[in-house]
Amino acid sequence: MSATATTAATTDLTDKQQRILQYLRENGRTKTYFKSRLIANDLGMTAKEVGANMSAILDGSFDVHVEKWGYSSGTTWKVSV
């Protein structure tokens, strides 16, 4: 995806969704698995807010690939950058 297409796609995201996507871009290079509650703590959101907003990132076409991985002690997300 080109930078222009990525920019256009991210403009369709809410502020929370953009913050989550940016967090995954920055941290996905050094880490693969993320718990919703840990993302929430870092971004000042609740785990429920992260989970609810993650669907836009899952369904979108971005430079970050996210897949729902597990539910043990909260939702875990597998991230590939």
VEXVO-996659 format. One record per atom (N, C-alpha, C, CB): x, y, z; atom name; residue in three letters. Coordinates in steps of 0.02 Angstrom, whole numbers, plus 50000, padded with zeros to 5 digits. Glycine has a CB too. Layout:
BEGIN
     X     Y     Z atom type
     X     Y     Z   CA  ALA
...
end
This chain:
BEGIN
     X     Y     Z atom type
 50042 49941 50000    N  MET
 50000 50000 50000   CA  MET
 50044 50062 50000    C  MET
 49952 50000 50061   CB  MET
 50027 50111 49961    N  SER
 50066 50171 49956   CA  SER
 50054 50216 50017    C  SER
 50051 50209 49892   CB  SER
 50097 50264 50027    N  ALA
 50090 50310 50083   CA  ALA
 50025 50350 50076    C  ALA
 50150 50357 50087   CB  ALA
 50007 50368 50015    N  THR
 49945 50406 50003   CA  THR
 49884 50364 50022    C  THR
 49940 50428 49930   CB  THR
 49884 50301 50002    N  ALA
 49828 50257 50018   CA  ALA
 49824 50245 50094    C  ALA
 49834 50190 49982   CB  ALA
 49881 50237 50126    N  THR
 49881 50228 50198   CA  THR
 49854 50289 50233    C  THR
 49952 50212 50223   CB  THR
 49874 50349 50210    N  THR
 49850 50411 50240   CA  THR
 49776 50417 50230    C  THR
 49887 50471 50210   CB  THR
 49751 50402 50171    N  ALA
 49680 50407 50157   CA  ALA
 49641 50358 50200    C  ALA
 49666 50393 50082   CB  ALA
 49667 50298 50210    N  ALA
 49632 50248 50250   CA  ALA
 49630 50268 50323    C  ALA
 49666 50180 50242   CB  ALA
 49684 50298 50349    N  THR
 49685 50317 50419   CA  THR
 49640 50376 50434    C  THR
 49755 50332 50441   CB  THR
 49623 50416 50384    N  THR
 49578 50473 50396   CA  THR
 49507 50448 50410    C  THR
 49578 50521 50336   CB  THR
 49492 50387 50392    N  ASP
 49426 50358 50406   CA  ASP
 49421 50332 50477    C  ASP
 49411 50302 50356   CB  ASP
 49476 50330 50513    N  LEU
 49477 50305 50582   CA  LEU
 49462 50361 50631    C  LEU
 49545 50274 50597   CB  LEU
 49432 50341 50688    N  THR
 49421 50389 50742   CA  THR
 49488 50405 50775    C  THR
 49370 50362 50794   CB  THR
 49488 50454 50819    N  ASP
 49549 50473 50855   CA  ASP
 49576 50413 50895    C  ASP
 49535 50532 50902   CB  ASP
 49532 50378 50929    N  LYS
 49554 50319 50969   CA  LYS
 49584 50266 50924    C  LYS
 49495 50290 51009   CB  LYS
 49552 50253 50868    N  GLN
 49577 50202 50821   CA  GLN
 49645 50222 50793    C  GLN
 49527 50191 50764   CB  GLN
 49654 50286 50777    N  GLN
 49718 50310 50752   CA  GLN
 49772 50303 50805    C  GLN
 49713 50382 50730   CB  GLN
 49755 50317 50868    N  ARG
 49803 50310 50922   CA  ARG
 49824 50237 50932    C  ARG
 49774 50338 50987   CB  ARG
 49776 50192 50928    N  ILE
 49792 50120 50934   CA  ILE
 49836 50098 50876    C  ILE
 49727 50078 50936   CB  ILE
 49819 50118 50815    N  LEU
 49858 50099 50757   CA  LEU
 49929 50125 50763    C  LEU
 49825 50126 50692   CB  LEU
 49937 50187 50783    N  GLN
 50004 50216 50792   CA  GLN
 50043 50178 50845    C  GLN
 49999 50290 50810   CB  GLN
 50010 50160 50900    N  TYR
 50041 50122 50953   CA  TYR
 50067 50055 50926    C  TYR
 49991 50110 51012   CB  TYR
 50025 50021 50887    N  LEU
 50045 49956 50859   CA  LEU
 50103 49964 50809    C  LEU
 49986 49923 50824   CB  LEU
 50103 50017 50770    N  ARG
 50158 50029 50723   CA  ARG
 50223 50040 50761    C  ARG
 50143 50091 50679   CB  ARG
 50221 50079 50813    N  GLU
 50281 50095 50850   CA  GLU
 50308 50036 50891    C  GLU
 50268 50154 50897   CB  GLU
 50263 49998 50921    N  ASN
 50284 49945 50965   CA  ASN
 50285 49876 50932    C  ASN
 50238 49943 51024   CB  ASN
 50254 49869 50874    N  GLY
 50251 49805 50840   CA  GLY
 50317 49783 50809    C  GLY
 50200 49807 50787   CB  GLY
 50364 49827 50805    N  ARG
 50430 49810 50777   CA  ARG
 50472 49771 50827    C  ARG
 50467 49874 50756   CB  ARG
 50458 49779 50891    N  THR
 50498 49745 50942   CA  THR
 50458 49692 50981    C  THR
 50526 49795 50991   CB  THR
 50393 49691 50971    N  LYS
 50349 49646 51008   CA  LYS
 50296 49619 50961    C  LYS
 50317 49683 51069   CB  LYS
 50273 49557 50974    N  THR
 50225 49525 50929   CA  THR
 50155 49519 50960    C  THR
 50249 49458 50910   CB  THR
 50151 49507 51024    N  TYR
 50087 49496 51057   CA  TYR
 50071 49553 51106    C  TYR
 50086 49429 51093   CB  TYR
 50009 49575 51105    N  PHE
 49987 49630 51147   CA  PHE
 49921 49612 51181    C  PHE
 49980 49695 51106   CB  PHE
 49915 49626 51244    N  LYS
 49852 49619 51280   CA  LYS
 49815 49685 51275    C  LYS
 49865 49599 51356   CB  LYS
 49749 49681 51268    N  SER
 49708 49742 51264   CA  SER
 49719 49786 51325    C  SER
 49634 49724 51257   CB  SER
 49722 49756 51384    N  ARG
 49728 49796 51445   CA  ARG
 49795 49833 51448    C  ARG
 49722 49751 51506   CB  ARG
 49848 49804 51420    N  LEU
 49913 49838 51420   CA  LEU
 49914 49896 51370    C  LEU
 49969 49788 51405   CB  LEU
 49884 49886 51312    N  ILE
 49877 49941 51264   CA  ILE
 49836 49996 51296    C  ILE
 49843 49916 51197   CB  ILE
 49782 49977 51329    N  ALA
 49738 50025 51361   CA  ALA
 49775 50066 51414    C  ALA
 49678 49990 51393   CB  ALA
 49814 50032 51454    N  ASN
 49853 50067 51506   CA  ASN
 49900 50119 51475    C  ASN
 49893 50018 51548   CB  ASN
 49933 50100 51422    N  ASP
 49981 50145 51390   CA  ASP
 49947 50205 51355    C  ASP
 50023 50107 51339   CB  ASP
 49885 50195 51332    N  LEU
 49851 50247 51295   CA  LEU
 49797 50284 51335    C  LEU
 49819 50218 51234   CB  LEU
 49789 50266 51399    N  GLY
 49738 50299 51440   CA  GLY
 49667 50281 51420    C  GLY
 49747 50373 51435   CB  GLY
 49657 50220 51399    N  MET
 49591 50195 51381   CA  MET
 49575 50135 51425    C  MET
 49588 50176 51305   CB  MET
 49515 50108 51415    N  THR
 49498 50045 51448   CA  THR
 49511 49988 51399    C  THR
 49424 50044 51473   CB  THR
 49518 49927 51424    N  ALA
 49527 49869 51381   CA  ALA
 49467 49860 51335    C  ALA
 49538 49805 51423   CB  ALA
 49408 49877 51360    N  LYS
 49347 49871 51320   CA  LYS
 49349 49920 51261    C  LYS
 49285 49885 51364   CB  LYS
 49374 49981 51273    N  GLU
 49380 50030 51220   CA  GLU
 49429 50006 51166    C  GLU
 49403 50098 51248   CB  GLU
 49484 49977 51188    N  VAL
 49534 49952 51140   CA  VAL
 49502 49896 51098    C  VAL
 49597 49925 51177   CB  VAL
 49469 49848 51130    N  GLY
 49437 49793 51094   CA  GLY
 49385 49817 51045    C  GLY
 49406 49745 51142   CB  GLY
 49344 49865 51066    N  ALA
 49291 49891 51023   CA  ALA
 49319 49929 50963    C  ALA
 49245 49937 51063   CB  ALA
 49375 49962 50972    N  ASN
 49404 50002 50917   CA  ASN
 49452 49962 50874    C  ASN
 49439 50061 50945   CB  ASN
 49473 49904 50897    N  MET
 49520 49863 50859   CA  MET
 49487 49835 50795    C  MET
 49546 49806 50902   CB  MET
 49421 49827 50794    N  SER
 49389 49799 50735   CA  SER
 49401 49840 50672    C  SER
 49314 49793 50747   CB  SER
 49404 49906 50679    N  ALA
 49418 49949 50620   CA  ALA
 49488 49935 50593    C  ALA
 49411 50023 50639   CB  ALA
 49535 49920 50637    N  ILE
 49603 49905 50616   CA  ILE
 49606 49835 50586    C  ILE
 49652 49911 50675   CB  ILE
 49569 49788 50616    N  LEU
 49567 49720 50589   CA  LEU
 49538 49719 50518    C  LEU
 49525 49675 50635   CB  LEU
 49485 49759 50507    N  ASP
 49450 49760 50443   CA  ASP
 49483 49805 50391    C  ASP
 49379 49781 50453   CB  ASP
 49527 49849 50413    N  GLY
 49558 49897 50367   CA  GLY
 49618 49868 50332    C  GLY
 49578 49959 50404   CB  GLY
 49643 49906 50285    N  SER
 49702 49887 50247   CA  SER
 49759 49934 50266    C  SER
 49688 49889 50169   CB  SER
 49799 49912 50315    N  PHE
 49852 49954 50341   CA  PHE
 49918 49918 50336    C  PHE
 49837 49973 50415   CB  PHE
 49972 49953 50354    N  ASP
 50038 49924 50353   CA  ASP
 50052 49882 50415    C  ASP
 50090 49979 50346   CB  ASP
 50001 49872 50456    N  VAL
 50005 49831 50515   CA  VAL
 49952 49776 50509    C  VAL
 49994 49873 50581   CB  VAL
 49972 49714 50517    N  HIS
 49925 49658 50515   CA  HIS
 49910 49637 50587    C  HIS
 49954 49598 50473   CB  HIS
 49846 49636 50604    N  VAL
 49825 49619 50672   CA  VAL
 49777 49560 50668    C  VAL
 49792 49680 50708   CB  VAL
 49786 49512 50714    N  GLU
 49740 49457 50717   CA  GLU
 49725 49441 50790    C  GLU
 49768 49395 50682   CB  GLU
 49661 49426 50803    N  LYS
 49640 49409 50871   CA  LYS
 49670 49342 50887    C  LYS
 49562 49409 50877   CB  LYS
 49706 49338 50942    N  TRP
 49746 49279 50956   CA  TRP
 49719 49237 51013    C  TRP
 49816 49298 50970   CB  TRP
 49699 49267 51068    N  GLY
 49677 49228 51125   CA  GLY
 49636 49268 51173    C  GLY
 49736 49200 51161   CB  GLY
 49604 49233 51220    N  TYR
 49558 49265 51267   CA  TYR
 49579 49253 51340    C  TYR
 49488 49240 51256   CB  TYR
 49630 49215 51352    N  SER
 49651 49199 51421   CA  SER
 49673 49263 51456    C  SER
 49709 49147 51420   CB  SER
 49641 49278 51511    N  SER
 49656 49340 51549   CA  SER
 49649 49402 51506    C  SER
 49726 49337 51579   CB  SER
 49600 49405 51464    N  GLY
 49589 49462 51419   CA  GLY
 49611 49445 51349    C  GLY
 49627 49523 51445   CB  GLY
 49591 49487 51302    N  THR
 49606 49475 51232   CA  THR
 49679 49489 51217    C  THR
 49562 49518 51187   CB  THR
 49710 49444 51179    N  THR
 49779 49453 51155   CA  THR
 49776 49463 51080    C  THR
 49825 49392 51175   CB  THR
 49816 49509 51056    N  TRP
 49820 49524 50984   CA  TRP
 49889 49507 50958    C  TRP
 49803 49599 50971   CB  TRP
 49892 49473 50901    N  LYS
 49955 49459 50868   CA  LYS
 49964 49513 50815    C  LYS
 49956 49386 50836   CB  LYS
 50023 49546 50817    N  VAL
 50035 49603 50772   CA  VAL
 50097 49590 50731    C  VAL
 50043 49668 50813   CB  VAL
 50091 49602 50665    N  SER
 50148 49599 50619   CA  SER
 50153 49665 50584    C  SER
 50140 49541 50569   CB  SER
 50212 49694 50584    N  VAL
 50223 49759 50552   CA  VAL
 50263 49748 50488    C  VAL
 50261 49808 50599   CB  VAL
end
